[in-house]
Amino acid sequence: MLVWPTSHVGMLHPAGSEKAQQRCGDFVTLATAAIDGTSYSDAKQLFTISSNQVETRKSLFEEIGLLYVPHGSNKIVLTELGRQFYDIVHDGKASQSAKKINQATALLVFALSKCQVNRPQSHGSPRLSAADRVACEIRPYAALWQAIRDLGGHIALHEFMGPMRRLWSVDKYDSVIDEILSARKESKNLATSDELTGKDEMNYRIYWISHMSVGDSLLSYERATGVLSVVPNLWSVVETVLHFQAGCAGSKTDVISARTWSDVDDYYSNLVGAACPHYLASGSPKVVDLNGQSIADLTSYSLDKSGAVIYVTGGPSLCQLPVLLQCFHPGETANLLRIDAKEQRSDGSIRLKLGAGRPITDLTLLKRTLGNPQ
């Protein structure tokens, strides 16, 4: 039975495990070689690991869309997405900056959300026929994260190793979710003991847990229960990226559907390797209730002032905020901000036009309610 393939190496992340940080260093080595015009064969000589291990890491970077070496060539091509990631992690100090960690996490989530089984190279394991790859209509990570949203913020390993990883058609998504929800009511296991504990799929399980959690940054895995649960303070990045893929229309089909491509350059330049919008690192705005009034927290967004009018630009997660909603931003502490208008722009971003809202009478209480006491 067909299952989603994966690269045979764990995820990279600048603030992850020691190995995840080492993979960031491996990426920087190949990215630097691409920038300098160094051939792939010469770049492999810069590593202390074996040639096969370099190939494995390259396959991961190709799967994500950070760089690629066109089949039959000796040239490393750094994508726009890869250049963005390089700029964040190249100095090895990203783990010391909360802002850079958030940016790197958002970029990796954006990258993974666009990965698909139907890709031109670095096909992962288990190996699939070309016909089976083309037949897969799913973006696995996007579908998996969407499922976690629909399943209450967690997924058990047996649910993933059972029906989730076998999802091949967009029109089967709802039935997979229904199957999992029904099994939960009956405490039914959806995977075999070999799939959950057997040696044959041990590496597959390890790599998928690492990848879907983006190096344990987005999901925490409890071995005793076999459940992966969202990490709240970073999961908002996933919400924002899924909103971006769906657009303001909120189409789940657009989130999980694979895209078509014409050749390897089209796939990496225009699909998975296209630049990540900078505003996706802002996450989704939190809305709280203060004395019966809904207030949106725009702390993570930048204010663009033009006279008495203020603008905020972000992803489609801003679509959920209604006109006239009161908002808070630490750059404006005398009054709340009021959403006067919303505009969807050609690049997929949403721009809010803000005016002066109600006076802030108790700033300390407001910040405490928002969970931002500073």
C-alpha positions in Angstrom: 0.0 0.0 0.0 1.3 3.4 -1.0 2.6 5.7 1.8 4.2 9.2 1.8 8.0 9.0 1.3 10.5 11.0 3.2 14.2 11.9 3.2 16.5 9.7 5.2 17.7 12.4 7.6 16.1 14.4 10.4 15.0 18.1 10.1 17.3 21.1 10.3 16.6 23.9 12.7 18.9 26.6 14.1 17.5 26.2 17.6 16.8 22.5 17.5 18.9 19.5 18.6 22.6 19.4 18.1 22.1 17.3 15.0 19.4 19.7 13.7 21.9 22.6 14.1 24.6 20.6 12.4 22.3 20.2 9.4 21.9 24.0 9.3 25.7 24.1 9.0 25.7 21.6 6.2 23.1 23.7 4.4 25.2 26.8 4.8 28.2 25.0 3.3 26.3 24.0 0.2 24.6 27.4 0.0 27.9 29.2 0.2 29.2 27.0 -2.5 26.3 27.9 -4.7 26.8 31.6 -4.1 30.5 31.3 -4.8 29.9 29.2 -8.0 31.6 26.1 -6.6 30.6 22.9 -8.3 28.7 20.3 -6.4 31.5 17.7 -6.7 34.0 20.2 -5.3 31.6 21.3 -2.5 31.4 17.7 -1.3 35.1 17.8 -0.6 34.4 20.6 2.0 32.6 18.1 4.3 34.1 15.7 6.8 31.2 13.3 6.4 31.0 10.7 3.7 29.9 11.4 0.1 26.7 9.4 0.7 25.9 11.4 3.8 26.3 14.7 1.8 23.9 13.2 -0.8 21.4 12.5 1.9 21.5 16.0 3.3 21.2 17.4 -0.2 18.1 15.3 -0.7 16.6 16.9 2.4 17.4 20.4 1.2 15.9 19.6 -2.2 12.8 18.1 -0.7 12.2 21.3 1.3 13.1 23.5 -1.7 16.1 25.4 -0.3 18.5 24.3 -3.1 18.8 21.8 -5.9 21.3 20.2 -8.2 19.6 19.6 -11.5 19.9 15.9 -12.6 22.9 15.3 -14.7 24.5 18.7 -13.8 27.2 19.6 -11.3 25.7 22.9 -10.4 24.2 23.9 -7.0 21.2 26.2 -7.4 20.2 28.2 -4.4 16.5 29.1 -4.5 15.0 32.4 -3.3 13.7 30.5 -0.3 17.1 29.0 0.3 18.7 32.4 0.1 16.3 33.7 2.7 17.1 30.8 5.0 20.8 31.3 4.4 20.6 35.0 5.4 19.1 33.9 8.7 21.4 31.1 9.7 24.7 31.6 7.9 26.6 33.2 10.8 25.7 30.4 13.2 24.1 32.8 15.7 20.4 32.4 14.9 19.8 30.3 18.0 20.8 33.4 20.1 18.0 35.5 18.7 14.3 34.9 19.3 13.4 36.9 16.2 15.7 34.8 14.0 14.3 31.6 15.5 10.8 32.7 14.7 11.8 33.7 11.2 13.6 30.5 10.5 10.7 28.4 11.9 8.2 30.4 9.7 10.4 29.9 6.7 10.7 26.1 7.2 7.0 25.8 7.8 6.3 27.7 4.6 8.8 25.5 2.8 7.4 22.2 4.1 3.8 23.3 3.4 4.6 23.4 -0.3 6.4 20.1 -0.5 4.7 17.4 -2.5 5.2 13.7 -3.4 5.0 14.6 -7.1 8.3 16.3 -7.5 11.1 16.0 -10.1 13.9 14.6 -7.9 14.9 13.6 -4.4 11.9 11.4 -4.2 12.6 10.0 -0.7 11.9 6.5 0.7 10.1 4.2 0.2 10.7 4.5 -3.6 7.6 5.1 -5.7 7.0 4.6 -9.4 6.7 7.8 -11.5 3.0 7.0 -12.0 2.3 6.7 -8.3 4.1 10.0 -7.6 2.2 11.8 -10.3 -1.1 10.3 -8.9 -0.5 11.8 -5.5 -2.7 14.9 -5.2 -1.5 15.8 -1.7 0.9 18.1 -0.1 1.8 15.8 2.9 2.9 18.4 5.4 0.1 20.8 4.7 -2.5 18.0 4.8 -1.0 16.7 8.1 -1.0 20.1 9.8 -4.5 20.8 8.5 -5.5 17.4 10.0 -4.0 18.3 13.3 -6.1 21.5 13.3 -9.2 19.5 12.5 -8.4 16.8 15.1 -8.2 19.2 18.1 -4.5 20.0 18.1 -3.0 16.5 18.3 -2.4 13.3 16.3 -1.4 9.9 17.6 1.4 8.1 15.9 -0.9 5.1 15.0 -3.2 7.6 13.3 -0.4 8.9 11.2 1.2 5.5 10.5 -2.3 4.2 9.6 -4.7 6.2 7.4 -3.0 9.6 7.4 0.2 8.7 5.5 -1.9 6.8 2.9 -3.9 9.8 1.8 -3.4 10.1 -1.9 -6.5 12.0 -3.1 -7.9 15.3 -2.0 -11.4 14.0 -2.0 -10.5 11.4 0.6 -9.3 13.9 3.2 -12.6 14.2 5.0 -13.1 10.4 5.2 -9.6 10.0 6.7 -10.5 12.6 9.4 -13.8 10.9 10.0 -12.0 7.5 10.3 -9.6 8.9 12.9 -12.4 10.6 14.9 -14.5 7.4 14.9 -11.5 5.4 16.1 -10.9 7.7 18.9 -14.4 7.2 20.2 -13.8 3.5 20.2 -10.2 3.7 21.4 -9.3 1.8 18.3 -5.7 1.4 17.0 -5.3 2.3 13.3 -1.8 0.9 12.7 -0.3 -2.6 13.1 2.3 -3.4 15.7 4.9 -3.7 13.0 4.1 -0.2 11.7 4.4 1.2 15.3 7.3 -0.7 16.8 8.8 -2.8 14.0 12.4 -2.4 12.9 11.5 -2.1 9.2 9.8 1.2 9.6 11.8 2.5 12.6 13.8 5.1 10.6 10.6 6.2 8.7 8.9 6.9 12.0 11.9 8.8 13.4 12.3 11.0 10.3 8.6 11.8 10.0 8.3 12.8 13.6 11.3 15.0 13.1 10.0 16.5 9.9 6.3 17.1 10.9 7.4 18.7 14.1 10.1 20.8 12.4 12.8 19.5 14.7 10.4 19.3 17.7 9.7 23.1 17.5 6.0 22.9 16.5 4.9 19.6 17.9 5.9 17.8 21.1 6.0 14.0 21.0 5.1 12.1 24.2 6.6 8.6 23.8 4.5 7.1 26.6 1.2 7.8 24.7 2.6 8.1 21.2 0.8 11.4 20.7 2.1 14.5 19.0 0.6 17.8 20.3 1.0 21.4 19.2 3.4 23.7 20.9 1.1 26.7 21.4 3.6 29.6 21.2 4.9 28.5 17.8 1.9 26.8 16.3 0.4 30.2 15.3 3.0 30.2 12.5 1.5 27.0 11.1 -2.0 28.6 11.3 -0.7 31.7 9.4 0.9 29.6 6.7 -2.2 27.4 6.3 -4.4 30.6 6.1 -2.0 31.9 3.4 -2.3 28.7 1.4 -6.1 28.8 1.7 -6.5 32.5 0.9 -9.3 34.6 2.3 -11.8 32.2 0.8 -10.6 29.6 3.3 -10.4 26.7 0.9 -9.1 23.6 2.5 -8.6 22.1 -0.9 -6.2 24.8 -1.8 -4.2 24.1 1.4 -3.6 20.4 0.8 -3.6 20.1 -3.0 -0.4 19.5 -5.0 0.4 21.8 -7.8 1.5 21.1 -11.4 4.9 22.0 -12.8 6.6 21.7 -16.2 10.3 20.9 -15.4 12.8 20.9 -12.5 13.5 24.7 -12.8 9.8 25.5 -12.7 9.2 23.3 -9.7 12.1 24.9 -7.7 11.9 28.4 -8.9 8.1 29.0 -9.0 6.7 26.4 -6.6 8.6 25.1 -3.6 11.6 27.4 -3.8 9.7 30.7 -4.2 10.4 33.4 -1.6 8.5 33.3 1.7 6.6 36.5 2.4 8.3 38.3 5.3 5.0 38.8 7.2 4.3 35.1 7.7 6.7 35.1 10.7 4.2 37.3 12.6 1.9 34.4 13.2 -1.9 34.7 13.7 -3.3 37.5 15.8 -4.7 36.6 19.2 -8.1 37.9 20.1 -9.0 38.1 23.8 -12.1 39.3 25.7 -11.6 42.2 28.1 -14.8 43.1 30.1 -17.0 41.9 27.3 -15.0 43.6 24.5 -13.0 41.6 21.9 -9.5 43.0 21.3 -7.0 41.7 18.8 -3.3 41.7 19.7 -1.2 43.1 16.8 2.0 43.2 18.9 4.0 41.1 16.4 3.1 43.3 13.4 4.8 46.4 12.2 2.9 49.7 12.0 3.1 51.8 8.9 2.0 55.3 9.7 0.7 57.8 7.2 -0.6 60.8 9.0 -3.5 59.9 11.2 -3.9 56.6 9.3 -2.0 53.5 10.3 -1.6 50.3 8.2 -0.7 46.8 9.2 0.2 44.2 6.6 0.1 40.4 7.2 -1.1 37.1 5.9 -4.6 35.9 5.2 -5.0 35.2 9.0 -5.9 38.9 9.2 -9.0 38.1 7.1 -10.7 36.7 10.3 -10.6 40.1 12.0 -13.8 42.0 11.3 -14.0 45.7 10.4 -14.5 47.9 13.6 -12.7 45.4 15.8 -10.6 47.1 18.5 -6.9 46.2 18.4 -3.8 46.7 20.6 -0.3 47.5 19.5 2.5 48.6 22.0 3.4 51.4 19.6 0.0 53.1 20.4 -0.7 53.1 24.1 -3.1 56.0 24.5 -5.8 54.5 22.4 -6.8 51.1 21.0 -6.7 50.9 17.2 -9.9 50.3 15.2 -10.0 48.3 11.9 -11.6 50.7 9.4 -10.9 48.7 6.2 -9.3 45.5 4.9 -7.6 45.0 1.5 -6.3 41.9 -0.2 -3.2 42.7 -2.2 -1.9 41.0 -5.4 0.9 39.2 -3.5 -1.7 37.4 -1.2 -1.1 39.7 1.8 -3.8 41.5 3.7 -3.5 45.2 4.6 -5.6 46.6 7.5 -6.4 50.3 7.6 -6.5 51.4 11.2 -7.9 54.5 12.9 -7.9 55.6 16.5 -10.1 53.4 18.7 -11.3 53.7 22.3 -9.0 55.2 24.9 -6.9 52.7 26.9 -7.8 53.2 30.6 -5.8 50.5 32.2 -2.7 49.5 30.1 -1.4 47.1 32.7 -4.6 45.1 32.8 -4.8 45.1 29.0 -1.3 43.8 28.6 -1.8 41.1 31.3 -5.0 40.0 29.6 -3.1 39.7 26.3 -0.4 37.7 28.0 2.1 40.4 27.4 2.8 41.9 30.8 6.0 43.8 29.8 
